């Protein structure tokens, strides 16, 4: 195994107070790594990656996710499911940070994430390239398990409190919902994302058999 210095890692010893100041969570366990900022990609890079794999694009669009833990969990699920990339807005939403990296269990390093100025402009550009936009919304009558996903597709997950914005909802080609049987009428955003993401996986796997 190579030593840290051999691969360009500089180690600096300091005291606990300094580590406490540097730590975002306070749970540094005696060591902190300082790394370059996360490198976002362009939406075109995500589409090119799908093309390289000879697969229909499978994209997740996050419309205003505000909780870094939800973002990390969605990234983790998306990576395990073979999603080609995730699109997030630059404004009024969380970005990838240290907590996201930790929550994703390292999946951030393997997922292409694009950060765009305008979600709806991006959606319209994707539609022009033959990608269908599926939104998740409780107001629709269409249950997620009744939908065909065997197409180039982007799944839109709305924010934790408000869901998708009105304009984003209008720009979707179709909407799906998850049935609610209990007294609580909503799910955590990362849980909702996981359910729909793996329905797409199941749908596509059935086609391949």
Secondary structure in CASP SS format (residue, H / E / C, confidence):
PFRMAT SS
TARGET T0000
AUTHOR 0000-0000-0000
METHOD secondary structure of the structure
MODEL  1
X C 1.00
X C 1.00
X C 1.00
X H 1.00
X H 1.00
X H 1.00
X H 1.00
X C 1.00
X C 1.00
X C 1.00
X C 1.00
X C 1.00
X C 1.00
X C 1.00
X C 1.00
X H 1.00
X H 1.00
X H 1.00
X H 1.00
X H 1.00
X H 1.00
X H 1.00
X C 1.00
X C 1.00
X C 1.00
X C 1.00
X C 1.00
X C 1.00
X C 1.00
X C 1.00
X C 1.00
X C 1.00
X C 1.00
X C 1.00
X C 1.00
X C 1.00
X C 1.00
X C 1.00
X C 1.00
X C 1.00
X E 1.00
X C 1.00
X H 1.00
X H 1.00
X H 1.00
X H 1.00
X H 1.00
X H 1.00
X H 1.00
X H 1.00
X H 1.00
X H 1.00
X C 1.00
X C 1.00
X C 1.00
X C 1.00
X C 1.00
X E 1.00
X E 1.00
X E 1.00
X E 1.00
X E 1.00
X E 1.00
X C 1.00
X C 1.00
X C 1.00
X C 1.00
X H 1.00
X H 1.00
X H 1.00
X H 1.00
X H 1.00
X H 1.00
X H 1.00
X H 1.00
X H 1.00
X H 1.00
X H 1.00
X H 1.00
X H 1.00
X H 1.00
X C 1.00
X C 1.00
X C 1.00
X E 1.00
X E 1.00
X E 1.00
X E 1.00
X E 1.00
X C 1.00
X C 1.00
X C 1.00
X C 1.00
X C 1.00
X C 1.00
X C 1.00
X C 1.00
X H 1.00
X H 1.00
X H 1.00
X H 1.00
X H 1.00
X H 1.00
X C 1.00
X C 1.00
X C 1.00
X H 1.00
X H 1.00
X H 1.00
X H 1.00
X C 1.00
X C 1.00
X E 1.00
X E 1.00
X E 1.00
X E 1.00
X C 1.00
X C 1.00
X H 1.00
X H 1.00
X H 1.00
X H 1.00
X H 1.00
X H 1.00
X H 1.00
X H 1.00
X H 1.00
X H 1.00
X C 1.00
X C 1.00
X C 1.00
X E 1.00
X E 1.00
X E 1.00
X E 1.00
X E 1.00
X C 1.00
X C 1.00
X C 1.00
X C 1.00
X C 1.00
X C 1.00
X E 1.00
X H 1.00
X H 1.00
X H 1.00
X C 1.00
X C 1.00
X C 1.00
X C 1.00
X C 1.00
X C 1.00
X E 1.00
X E 1.00
X E 1.00
X E 1.00
X E 1.00
X E 1.00
X E 1.00
X C 1.00
X C 1.00
X C 1.00
X E 1.00
X C 1.00
X C 1.00
X H 1.00
X H 1.00
X H 1.00
X H 1.00
X H 1.00
X H 1.00
X C 1.00
X C 1.00
X E 1.00
X E 1.00
X E 1.00
X E 1.00
X C 1.00
X C 1.00
X C 1.00
X C 1.00
X C 1.00
X C 1.00
X C 1.00
X C 1.00
X C 1.00
X C 1.00
X C 1.00
X H 1.00
X H 1.00
X H 1.00
X H 1.00
X H 1.00
X H 1.00
X H 1.00
X H 1.00
X H 1.00
X H 1.00
X H 1.00
X H 1.00
X H 1.00
X H 1.00
X H 1.00
X H 1.00
X H 1.00
X H 1.00
X H 1.00
X H 1.00
X C 1.00
END
